[in-house]
Amino acid sequence: MLTEQSENVEPAIGKFAKFQLIDQVIYPYQYLSDVQNNSPIKLVRISPNDADKGFGKDKGLEEKLAGDQFRAFGGFFKKSWRSNDILWGRLDGVNRIVDGLLTSESLKAFSGVVSRQIELEQFSGTQEEKIQEYVKRLVDESFPTETQTEKDELIQDLIKLAQPNTTLAKKELEDFLNKLVNLGHSAILKENLGNVFKDAISEQLEWNQQKIDPTPESNYKYVGGYFDKAVTPLAAAKLAQRFLEDLKGKEKEYFLGEYGVGSETIVKDIPSNILKSLGTRSAIILSYIIESSKTGKRLLRLQSYQLLKQILNIYYFLSQRSSPSSYKTQASPLISALKSLLLFIIGFGVIAYLLNVLPRWAVLTIATLALLWIIKSLLGLLFGRTSK
């Protein structure tokens, strides 16, 4: 009972006064949706930082996901990063689903489920034999690719839980959940790890850049020759399958020890010529977007903006010369020299244009740098292409 002296009387009176207004809003939803009770809803966050069982133990966001770089746009830079993030999404999803659904209270209902299934399917033998047969079949159907040794530990725990009025202590529950998550992770890994390999291989084939043994520096090397675009997916799938066959039975050890796609970075793990091509292409697209606005129309009338646009186009042209498509065939030194000579002539045309908008000393500096770059390129073409 609330008295006038009670300190809670005013809040209670306030809520009572608002009841009619609140009821007008809530009651129609309850009535139309046929909600039987107002039990609290438990929320479970599915996040890489919360998934700490199985293969995710002691691993944070930085080790799992590569696509979270560049304001979460990193996945657009490499196919293997996207497939890696999908793989970790499944692994962490299993982790959090198990955490959210399997509690000491919910596991008490397992014995009743087993009893109903045994009666429904009419197993033969003693009650203990029926439970063992049902639990073994349940685990075999859930984890068909796992070894019997791994499954036996889980089967023993489930047989124990199938006994009426059985509860697990906190430590036992944690061990049981870890076993379950480990089996689920192992099954997912065998199914999805090949996708990461296949995407990584196909992209390297498209780039004509082969990743060699890990080093602190960028470590992509130019590969002579190329696969036709129609053949690349088949070649990548075959190479990935061969690698998986070599890993058979050792997937977990490889994944926890050597696998590190989630730790790759844009600067270290994408070839510089690919980054240059992506960067200049993005800058040109951005310039078109800017030019379509009111501000862009004013910029188009500025000579300085036109100069920057021309420099950007030239840089894009030069970056395309080092793009993967230019490496598909090894051109002869004579053809390469003629291409460089053509570039040299184009450069002089650009310099003639710049003379109208820049001081002579600035044009001379640009021309000297361009000439030095062309001489360096010619020497590289005549005496052997350097590794990229």
Phi, psi and omega in degrees: 000140177258131176256170180295333180278348183295137181286346181265004186293320183293313176300321181295317179296322178297316178294321179297320181294329181271355186303315184298318180295315180296318182296327179297329181275313188282319188302315179302321179295317180295319183291312184288328181271357179057039177289127185272333179209172183245047181293145177297147178257124180276132178258135177238122180275128177259102185219146177303329182283340181266338183278096187239023176249165177061226182288347181272001182296133179062021177242133180254187182302320184296329181272340184268307191254132175264335184283357181278357177286164173055050179058042177069015175260007183299332181298341180283348185275330182216138177297319183295332177292321179293315180291328175295317181292326175294318178301312180293331176298319178291318180297312181289330178297314176300316180304310184284328176296316178298315179299321185283326187262326186262101176239172178303321181290314183293329181288344177295335181280351184297321181298321177295322178297315180298316180299317180295317181294322178298316179293320182294319184266355174055060175292152178260161178103188179287168180301319179296317179293323178296316179297314181299317181295317181293313182297318179298317179294321179300314181290320180297321180288328182283326183230069185292338185264355184272157181287155182295327179298316179295322183284331184300321180297318179293321180300317180298319178295319181292324177297321178295317180291338180286347177283138182301146175058035178259131175232150180260139173293166184303315180293319179296319179297317180297318178296319180297314180296322178296318178298316181296315180294320179300317178295317178297318179296319180297318179294317179296320181298315180297331182275328190246343182298325179300329179296321179294314179299314183297317180292321179295316181293315182296323179291320178294325176293319178293323180283344191056038179227122181254128180281130181255188185307141184302135174221166178297336182265171174298136190224055174252138184237137178298138179243124179290148181079175182197161172266145172297150183302328180288335183268334185307312180299322180292318179296318180296317180296320181293316180294320178295319179296321179295320179293321179295324177296322177293331182272354189308126181087350181236020183300316183296315181297319179295314184297318182279339184257302189261329184297130182210034182298323181295340181267359181291154181234160182297317185289316187272334191242018170231129181305144185299324181292329177290318179297319179299315180296315179296317183296313182292322178297318179295320180295321179293317178298319178297321180295322177296321179295317180296318183295336180281351180268173178295319178297321180299324180295326176288323179297324182299338181274354180269132179294324180297322178292319178299322179296314178300321180295319179294318178299319179297317179295320178296316180297322178295319178299316179293321180293328179292334178294337178254014180283165182304325183296331181282351181260006187292331176226148178274105180288153178289156179304324181295314180297318180296321179295319179296321178297318180294324178295320178297318177297322179298317180295316178300320179300319179294326176297320178294319179298321178298324177292318182294333180300335181279343186236349182234157174297156184297323182295325179291318179295320179297319178297314179298316182296319179297315179298318180296318180296317179298319179296318181294319178298318178298318179296318179297316179298320179294323180288324183282328186247016174115133180288133179281157179290145180260000000 
